[in-house]
């Protein structure tokens, strides 16, 4: 997986989850820098694209994508999720 203009914290989170290391070049990448996952796919939700890594043994988090028609709905959904998780 190679991407450009990715925020540093996103790169670090993915590298920890898949067991790899962030590289600044694709030349001479050592095997020790490579991570793995069962499935990698890029999906679009609305006007945004997301990279989905599934089957990742080191992951300790998950991402929940919530979409809605109004700001009020989104705020209520966020509060409900927060209450359910905490």
N, C-alpha and C positions, 0 to 999 in steps of 0.2 A: 504494500500500500504506500503510495507516494502522493503527497499533497503539498500545495503551496499556500501561503498566507493563512496558516493555522496558528491560533493563539498558543503561546508556549505552555500554558497550564493544560490545554486540551491535549497537546502532544505528550506531555509528561503523564497525564492520566491514562492515555491509550497505551503508552509504552509500558507502564507498570502493570496494566491489566493483561496484556498479551505476553509479557515477559521479554520484551525487546528493549532496545535502546534507541534514542533519537539520534539520527545521523544528519550531517549537513551536506552530504554528497551520496550519490548512489554508486560511486566508483569504489571498488575494493571493499565492499561491506563485509565485515567478518561474520562468520556463522554465529558468534556469541551475541551479535546485535540483533539477530532475527527473532521475532516472536511468532506466536501462532494463535489461531482461533479456528473453530470448526467451519464457520461460514462468515464471509464478509460480503456485504451488499450495500449499495447506495440506493436510497429510496427518497422520493419526493413526497412531501406533505405540503399541500398548498404551493406557495412560491419558494419554499425552502427545501434544500437537499440535506440529507443526513446520511452519515456513514454508520452502518450497524455492524457490530462485531458480536457474534453469538458463539456459544460454546467456548467461552474463555475461562480457563481454570483458575486464573489468579484474580478475576474480577470480584469485588466485594460491594459493588454498587450497581444500580440500574437507572435508566433514564425513562421518565414518563413524559410523553408528548401529549399535551392537552390543547385542543382547539375548540373554539366556541364562537358563537355569533355576536356576543356582546361582552363588554368589559366587566359588567356586573357578574355574568356567568363565570368568566375566567377567575375573578377574584374569589367567588364562592367556592369554585372547584379547588383552587389552590388552598384555601382555608380547610376544606374538607380533607384533602389529601394530607396536609400537615397534621391535622388532628388524628387521622388514622395511622400515620407512620409514627408519630411521637407517642 
